[in-house]
Amino acid sequence: MLDKTTRSQNLFKNRGISLALIILTGSFAIAAPAQSEPVFTPDETESCVRQAYETSPGLSEHSVLDCVGRAAGACMMTPGGDTTIGMIECLDGEVGYWDARLNAAYAERMAIAKDQDSDTLGLRSAAASIEDSLRNMQRSWIIFRDASCLYEQAQWMGGTGGGPATQACHMHETARQALKLEGWWGQ
């Protein structure tokens, strides 16, 4: 007759072998809860900006700034978008959208500036280089944006909201600069 300890050891060993066989054969699966990825599309923001263009053909209205964050907000309503990491991903998606617009507008402005500078050079004008001014303005803006968003992050004193707040700052500042370079609020 087996003593109580030996029976417990055999039972434990048999259960361990059975569990190993179940796992190896795939009859039993341990399912970890799946974390959904938020879904970002720029549709909400693009639609809003298109409408702002239609209602302000002179690009003078500031209401276009209300469009900033629309797509990120819609993304945050998708599964996984309500977590800190999800919020950052959604905001980062819209930062990328505005950054692409900013880069396109900057390239277009730079091409125009080069043409204007070559025209004034032919006139032997003493005017400052538009190309250099544009480049210096953009470099200074990057420094301002980064400092502004670090300040925003500091307001959270190391809390988890600092990440989304920093991305939201980058989104708003990048959008403002992109819109300015696209000609909104021009002279």
C-alpha positions as CSV (number, residue, x, y, z in Angstrom):
1,M,0.0,0.0,0.0
2,L,1.3,3.5,-1.0
3,D,1.6,6.1,1.7
4,K,-0.2,9.4,1.4
5,T,2.8,11.3,0.2
6,T,3.7,8.9,-2.6
7,R,0.1,8.9,-3.8
8,S,0.1,12.7,-3.9
9,Q,3.4,12.7,-5.8
10,N,2.1,10.2,-8.4
11,L,-1.2,12.1,-8.8
12,F,0.8,15.3,-9.4
13,K,3.1,13.6,-11.8
14,N,0.2,12.1,-13.8
15,R,-1.6,15.4,-14.0
16,G,1.6,17.0,-15.2
17,I,2.1,14.4,-17.9
18,S,-1.6,14.7,-18.9
19,L,-1.3,18.5,-19.1
20,A,1.9,18.2,-21.2
21,L,0.2,15.8,-23.6
22,I,-2.8,18.0,-24.0
23,I,-0.7,21.1,-24.7
24,L,1.5,19.2,-27.1
25,T,-1.4,17.7,-29.1
26,G,-3.2,21.0,-29.2
27,S,-6.3,19.7,-27.5
28,F,-6.1,22.5,-24.9
29,A,-5.1,26.0,-25.6
30,I,-4.4,28.8,-23.1
31,A,-5.8,31.9,-24.7
32,A,-4.4,35.2,-23.6
33,P,-6.8,38.1,-24.1
34,A,-6.1,39.7,-27.4
35,Q,-5.3,43.4,-27.3
36,S,-6.9,45.1,-30.3
37,E,-4.8,47.6,-32.3
38,P,-6.5,51.0,-32.8
39,V,-7.4,51.8,-36.4
40,F,-6.2,55.2,-37.7
41,T,-7.5,56.7,-40.9
42,P,-7.2,60.4,-41.8
43,D,-10.7,60.5,-43.2
44,E,-12.3,62.7,-40.4
45,T,-9.6,65.3,-40.6
46,E,-9.4,65.4,-44.4
47,S,-13.2,65.8,-44.7
48,C,-13.1,68.7,-42.2
49,V,-10.2,70.4,-43.9
50,R,-11.9,70.0,-47.3
51,Q,-15.0,71.6,-45.9
52,A,-12.9,74.4,-44.4
53,Y,-11.4,75.1,-47.9
54,E,-14.9,75.3,-49.4
55,T,-16.2,77.7,-46.8
56,S,-13.0,79.9,-46.7
57,P,-11.7,80.2,-50.3
58,G,-9.3,83.0,-49.1
59,L,-7.8,80.6,-46.5
60,S,-8.4,83.3,-43.8
61,E,-10.6,81.5,-41.4
62,H,-9.2,79.9,-38.2
63,S,-12.0,77.4,-38.0
64,V,-9.7,75.0,-39.9
65,L,-7.9,74.5,-36.6
66,D,-11.0,72.7,-35.4
67,C,-10.2,69.9,-37.8
68,V,-7.0,69.1,-36.0
69,G,-7.4,65.9,-34.0
70,R,-10.6,64.7,-35.6
71,A,-9.0,61.6,-37.1
72,A,-7.1,60.8,-33.9
73,G,-10.3,61.2,-31.9
74,A,-12.1,58.8,-34.2
75,C,-9.2,56.3,-33.9
76,M,-9.4,56.5,-30.1
77,M,-13.0,55.3,-30.3
78,T,-11.9,52.1,-32.0
79,P,-11.0,49.0,-29.9
80,G,-7.6,49.5,-28.3
81,G,-7.7,53.3,-28.9
82,D,-8.7,54.1,-25.4
83,T,-5.5,52.8,-23.7
84,T,-2.5,55.1,-23.2
85,I,-0.5,53.2,-25.8
86,G,-3.6,53.3,-28.2
87,M,-4.0,57.0,-27.7
88,I,-0.3,57.6,-28.5
89,E,-0.7,55.4,-31.7
90,C,-3.8,57.3,-32.8
91,L,-2.2,60.7,-32.1
92,D,1.0,59.6,-33.9
93,G,-1.1,58.6,-36.9
94,E,-2.4,62.1,-37.2
95,V,1.0,63.6,-36.5
96,G,2.2,61.6,-39.5
97,Y,-0.7,62.9,-41.6
98,W,0.1,66.6,-40.7
99,D,3.8,66.0,-41.1
100,A,3.3,64.7,-44.6
101,R,1.3,67.8,-45.4
102,L,3.9,70.0,-43.8
103,N,6.7,68.5,-45.8
104,A,4.8,68.8,-49.1
105,A,3.9,72.5,-48.3
106,Y,7.5,73.3,-47.3
107,A,8.9,71.7,-50.5
108,E,6.5,73.7,-52.6
109,R,7.3,77.0,-50.7
110,M,11.0,76.3,-51.0
111,A,10.7,75.8,-54.8
112,I,8.9,79.1,-55.0
113,A,11.4,80.8,-52.8
114,K,14.3,79.7,-55.0
115,D,12.6,81.1,-58.1
116,Q,11.9,84.4,-56.3
117,D,15.5,84.6,-55.1
118,S,16.8,84.0,-58.6
119,D,14.5,86.7,-59.9
120,T,15.7,89.3,-57.3
121,L,19.3,88.3,-57.8
122,G,18.9,89.3,-61.5
123,L,17.6,92.7,-60.3
124,R,20.6,93.0,-58.0
125,S,18.2,93.6,-55.1
126,A,19.4,94.0,-51.5
127,A,16.4,92.0,-50.3
128,A,17.1,89.1,-47.9
129,S,17.0,85.7,-49.4
130,I,13.5,84.2,-49.2
131,E,14.9,80.7,-49.3
132,D,17.3,81.3,-46.4
133,S,14.5,83.0,-44.4
134,L,12.2,80.1,-45.0
135,R,14.8,77.6,-44.0
136,N,15.7,79.6,-40.8
137,M,12.0,80.0,-40.0
138,Q,11.4,76.2,-40.3
139,R,14.5,75.3,-38.2
140,S,13.4,77.8,-35.5
141,W,9.9,76.4,-35.6
142,I,11.2,72.9,-35.0
143,I,13.1,74.1,-31.9
144,F,9.9,75.9,-30.7
145,R,7.7,72.9,-31.3
146,D,10.0,70.5,-29.4
147,A,10.4,72.9,-26.5
148,S,6.7,73.6,-26.3
149,C,5.8,69.9,-26.3
150,L,8.5,69.1,-23.7
151,Y,6.8,71.8,-21.5
152,E,3.5,70.1,-22.1
153,Q,4.9,66.8,-21.1
154,A,6.4,68.3,-17.9
155,Q,2.9,69.3,-16.8
156,W,2.1,65.7,-16.2
157,M,5.0,65.2,-13.8
158,G,6.0,61.8,-15.1
159,G,2.4,60.5,-15.2
160,T,1.1,58.3,-17.9
161,G,-0.9,61.1,-19.5
162,G,2.4,62.8,-20.5
163,G,2.8,60.6,-23.5
164,P,-0.5,61.3,-25.1
165,A,-0.2,65.0,-24.1
166,T,3.1,65.3,-25.8
167,Q,1.8,63.6,-29.0
168,A,-1.2,65.8,-29.0
169,C,1.1,68.9,-28.7
170,H,3.2,67.6,-31.7
171,M,0.0,67.0,-33.6
172,H,-1.4,70.6,-33.0
173,E,1.9,72.3,-33.6
174,T,2.6,70.4,-36.8
175,A,-0.9,71.0,-38.1
176,R,-0.6,74.7,-37.5
177,Q,2.7,74.9,-39.3
178,A,1.4,72.8,-42.2
179,L,-1.6,75.0,-42.6
180,K,0.5,78.1,-42.4
181,L,2.8,76.9,-45.1
182,E,-0.2,75.8,-47.2
183,G,-1.2,79.5,-47.2
184,W,-3.8,79.8,-44.4
185,W,-3.7,83.2,-42.8
186,G,-1.4,84.5,-45.5
187,Q,-0.6,88.2,-46.0
